[in-house]
Amino acid sequence: MRGAVLMGLDQPLEVRDDLEVIGPGPGQVHVKIAASGVCHSDLSLQNGTLPHPMPVVPGHEAAGVVLNVGDGVTHVKEGDHVIIAFWPPCWNCRACLGGQSHLCETYTEAAIGVPRMKTADTPLFSYAGVGSFAEEVMVLGEAAVPIPDDVPLDIAALIGCGVMTGVGAALNTAKVQPGSSVVVFGCGGVGISVIQGARIAGATEIIAVDLVESKLDEAKKFGATHAVAPGGLGAVNMELTGGRGFDYAFEVVGRPETIRSAWDATRRGGTTVVVGAGRMDAMVAFSAFELFYQERTLKGCWYGSANVRLDFPRLLGFWRQGTLDLEGMISRRIDLSEINDAFAALERGEFVRQVIDFSA
């Protein structure tokens, strides 16, 4: 089968046609990928921001059709349409039983640390336990979340990472309240999803902040009431809040300076949510005084604090109602052969979301 392989850090992806999946073994599901989003986290894999064993097949935001299942899998069967959850819950550990299935650690090593593909005699890891830059994947059973057959699979793919992370950040992690004010730093696919989540939650003012002017125009289409470059945020803050700051600030870049900017833009007693994936050695400084005096809440956000079995259908419900625009988020459909060009465009910030169409 065809697939794109990353052999080492900062190398271009190699598109090959000699990949094979390994399995399925007990508790695993073999899926034919229909569509895979090109997410910034895939770029972070390539440049080393997010560490991972290599060689690896990138891709983790996908949907497809079940080909077959291993022993013990009962919730899906051959022919079912599924969204792939890149961080599946086990439903048995302390986190899952405590209502935080997005923090499940039981499957981490089983999903990420075990090769599930190969080429010739070389084992290949699957990024985040998925590896959806290939025509077929082998995933843990709970990673395959069934959906109705009438949902277009390119639309469904977006929910697997970016939309779930962004909308979930607003609805689940921050629990944005109706009538509140929100500022979002970074307007790529995840940032646009945060904006949509804030709109669904009933936020009155939603301010988009980005360096790329075209992204600011896009942000307004998806619900931002104001869109500014970083240098213009102070004036908007003064206009809307009298300089007090916003109720919620979301950082969707993963850099110390933007995390600090999001914190500074949050009102006293408000909530700052870090959604962007930053480097392990990137440090952010706060004074001891401001932490207690400002009484702001600083929260991380992993996978939109999602319960994937409940939230994937919930997001599809928003889409069916017309309150969550998924079609509009797909800026470009590509063939797998164009993947390196897609990565370059991603680094330049040119698109909201690019999707690999495996039906082409």
Secondary structure, 3 states (H helix, E strand, C coil): CCEEEECCCCCCCEEECCEEECCCCCCEEEEEEEEEEECHHHHHHHHCCCCCCCCEECCCEEEEEEEEECCCCCCCCCCCEEEECCCCCCCCCHHHHCCCHHHCCCCHHHHHCCCCEEECCEEEEEHHHCCCCECEEEEEHHHEEEECCCCCHHHHHHHHHHHHHHHHHHHHHCCCCCCCEEEEECCCHHHHHHHHHHHHHCCCEEEEECCCHHHHHHHHHCCCCEEECHHHHHHHHHHHHCCCCEEEEEECCCCHHHHHHHHHCEEEEEEEEECCCCCCCCCCCCCHHHHHHCCCEEEECCHHHCCHHHHHHHHHHHHHHCCCCCHHHEEEEECHHHHHHHHHHHHHCCCCEEEEECCC
